[in-house]
């Protein structure tokens, strides 16, 4: 009798991973890192890597950023970096709705990764300390993939933070008394901290 063989084919599985890094644009930092420091009003480029870790193409993708208090989104800098079917790297501008309703993204093939970049700055009234980190959210395949990442962290350093430095100021004033034909002088020393006003 003939033998019948059956083969079970696994259904493709959609899965993805997010990783967020950033660099300080204001200070000209060239490399992306996971954590950094900055001053109020410094601007940062955030780069979110979306990696397809499954066996199905990531389709119907949507991406959204939520800014915490202390960070402000900078308009017109959001981009999507990907490699097209011909193997050519492409850059797609993204709408600023990335921080409100979110934006749609092109498909990400199996074993590929893409980048979403956007810019944010430290608010002028941000409290020193932190860390501050946006929440990056990615959704695809009808909800089979629904993930978030809070990497890319900033600690805010205020201008007067850091070790206290004491400087000694020595004052010397001299004058000449024409009537008595004598030089007169006054000496005094005082301590001053950074930010003190000396008159």
HUZI-V909876 format. One record per pair of residues at least 24 apart in sequence whose ideal C-beta (glycine too) atoms are under 8 Angstrom apart, sorted by the first residue. I is the first residue (numbers start at 1). GAP is how many residues later the second one is. Records with the same first field share a line. If there is no record, write none. Layout:
I->GAP ; GAP
This chain:
10->45
12->42 ; 43 ; 44 ; 45
13->41 ; 42 ; 43
14->40 ; 42 ; 43 ; 44 ; 126 ; 127 ; 130 ; 131
15->37 ; 38 ; 39 ; 130
16->34 ; 35 ; 36 ; 37 ; 38 ; 42 ; 92 ; 122 ; 124 ; 129 ; 131
17->32 ; 33 ; 34 ; 36 ; 130
18->30 ; 31 ; 32 ; 33 ; 118 ; 120 ; 129 ; 130 ; 131 ; 133
19->29 ; 30 ; 32 ; 130 ; 132
20->26 ; 27 ; 28 ; 29 ; 113 ; 114 ; 116 ; 129 ; 130 ; 131 ; 132
21->25 ; 26 ; 28 ; 130 ; 131
22->24 ; 25 ; 130 ; 132
23->24
25->94
26->95
34->117 ; 118 ; 119
35->96 ; 117 ; 118 ; 119 ; 120
36->117 ; 118 ; 119
37->117 ; 118 ; 119 ; 120
38->84 ; 116 ; 117 ; 118 ; 119
39->83 ; 117 ; 118 ; 119 ; 120
40->82 ; 83 ; 84 ; 85 ; 86 ; 116 ; 118
41->80 ; 81 ; 83
42->79 ; 80
43->31 ; 76 ; 77 ; 78
44->75 ; 76 ; 77 ; 78 ; 108 ; 110
45->32 ; 72 ; 73 ; 74
46->71 ; 72 ; 73 ; 74 ; 88 ; 90 ; 106
47->68 ; 69 ; 70 ; 105
48->67 ; 68 ; 69 ; 88 ; 90 ; 101 ; 104
49->64 ; 65 ; 66
50->55 ; 58 ; 63 ; 64 ; 65 ; 66 ; 88
51->61 ; 62
52->56 ; 57 ; 58 ; 59 ; 60 ; 61
54->56 ; 91
55->55
56->54 ; 85
57->50 ; 51 ; 52 ; 53
58->49 ; 50 ; 51 ; 82 ; 83 ; 87
59->48 ; 81 ; 82
60->44 ; 80 ; 81 ; 82
61->43 ; 44 ; 45 ; 46 ; 47 ; 77 ; 78 ; 79
62->40 ; 41 ; 42 ; 43 ; 76 ; 77 ; 78
63->31 ; 35 ; 39 ; 40 ; 42 ; 53 ; 73 ; 74 ; 75 ; 76
64->34 ; 35 ; 37 ; 38 ; 39 ; 72 ; 73
65->33 ; 34 ; 53 ; 69 ; 70 ; 71 ; 72
66->33 ; 68 ; 69 ; 71
67->32 ; 53 ; 67
68->64 ; 65 ; 66 ; 67
69->54
70->52 ; 53 ; 56 ; 57 ; 60 ; 62 ; 86
71->49 ; 50 ; 51 ; 52 ; 55 ; 61 ; 63 ; 83
72->48 ; 49 ; 50 ; 51
73->25 ; 26 ; 45 ; 46 ; 47
74->44 ; 45 ; 46 ; 47
77->40 ; 41 ; 42
78->25 ; 38 ; 39 ; 40 ; 41
79->36 ; 37 ; 38 ; 39
80->25 ; 26 ; 34 ; 35 ; 36
81->33 ; 34 ; 35 ; 36
82->24 ; 26 ; 30 ; 32 ; 33
83->29 ; 31
94->24
102->35 ; 37
105->35
108->32
122->32 ; 34
126->30
127->29
128->28 ; 29 ; 30 ; 33
129->26 ; 27
130->24 ; 25 ; 26
131->24
132->24
160->34 ; 35
164->29 ; 30
165->28 ; 29
166->25 ; 26 ; 27
167->24 ; 25 ; 26 ; 27
168->24
169->29
